[in-house]
Structures are given as C-alpha cells and as structure tokens.
Amino acid sequence: MIIRPHLHWFRMLLAWRGSVLPQLLPRLFLIFYISIVAVAAHDHLLPISLNLNTTAPFSFIGIALAVFLGFRNNASYDRW
C-alpha cells in the first residue's frame, strides 16, 4: 500500500510516481488515434448516410461503459 503525505488535491492529481497513469497513457493515445481515424473516415472517406447526432455517441459510450462496469462489478464481488 502506498502511503503518501497529505498533499493539496491539485498536487495529488499531478502525482506521477506510484500512479497508474503511465500504464494507461499508451492505451488512451491508441483509443484517441482510433477515434480520430474513425471521425476522419466518417467525414471524408466514407460518406455514409448514418445520422450521428449529438446524443448518439454518448448513448453508445454509455452502453459500452455499463456493460464493462457490470462485468468489473461482478468480478470484484466474486473476489470478495
């Protein structure tokens, strides 16, 4: 268990040592680049007549997040 001295919340937010952020950054950048390619393909390369209004992407992300968190929640209860 990592025990750190009591810091201001902003300094704790920027703590790099002992954080999982170095492990997550490559995955986040990969997902960012895939989303950039998908948006560019949708806008320029593949003019599909699929209407993506402002609420549809949030609905898709919400459904995927709900399924993911459901599996994580079940796995954590199984471990407990």
JOMO-V82499 format. One record per residue. PSI is psi in degrees with one decimal (none if undefined). OMEGA is omega as a letter, one per 20 degrees, with the letter a starting at -180 (999 if undefined). Layout:
psi:PSI omega:OMEGA
psi:PSI omega:OMEGA
//
This chain:
psi:133.5 omega:a
psi:121.3 omega:r
psi:116.8 omega:a
psi:154.3 omega:r
psi:155.0 omega:a
psi:114.6 omega:a
psi:167.5 omega:r
psi:151.1 omega:a
psi:-32.6 omega:a
psi:-38.1 omega:r
psi:-34.7 omega:r
psi:-33.4 omega:r
psi:-34.7 omega:a
psi:9.7 omega:r
psi:127.0 omega:a
psi:-38.7 omega:a
psi:128.6 omega:a
psi:7.8 omega:a
psi:159.8 omega:r
psi:-3.3 omega:a
psi:-39.8 omega:r
psi:-28.4 omega:r
psi:-26.9 omega:a
psi:-24.7 omega:a
psi:-43.8 omega:r
psi:-39.1 omega:r
psi:-40.5 omega:r
psi:-41.3 omega:r
psi:-37.8 omega:r
psi:-46.1 omega:r
psi:-36.5 omega:r
psi:-45.6 omega:a
psi:-37.1 omega:r
psi:-40.2 omega:r
psi:-36.1 omega:r
psi:-42.8 omega:r
psi:-40.4 omega:r
psi:-41.5 omega:r
psi:-41.7 omega:r
psi:-39.9 omega:r
psi:-38.5 omega:r
psi:-39.2 omega:a
psi:-37.4 omega:a
psi:-43.4 omega:a
psi:-42.1 omega:a
psi:85.6 omega:a
psi:78.3 omega:r
psi:145.0 omega:a
psi:32.0 omega:r
psi:122.9 omega:a
psi:107.0 omega:r
psi:89.0 omega:r
psi:-172.2 omega:a
psi:-20.0 omega:a
psi:-20.5 omega:a
psi:-47.1 omega:r
psi:-36.8 omega:r
psi:-34.8 omega:r
psi:-43.3 omega:r
psi:-43.1 omega:r
psi:-38.5 omega:r
psi:-40.8 omega:r
psi:-46.0 omega:r
psi:-41.2 omega:r
psi:-38.4 omega:r
psi:-42.4 omega:r
psi:-44.9 omega:a
psi:-47.4 omega:a
psi:-30.1 omega:r
psi:-44.1 omega:r
psi:-39.9 omega:r
psi:-40.0 omega:r
psi:-42.8 omega:r
psi:-39.6 omega:r
psi:-38.8 omega:r
psi:-36.3 omega:r
psi:-36.0 omega:r
psi:-38.1 omega:r
psi:-36.6 omega:a
psi:none omega:999
//
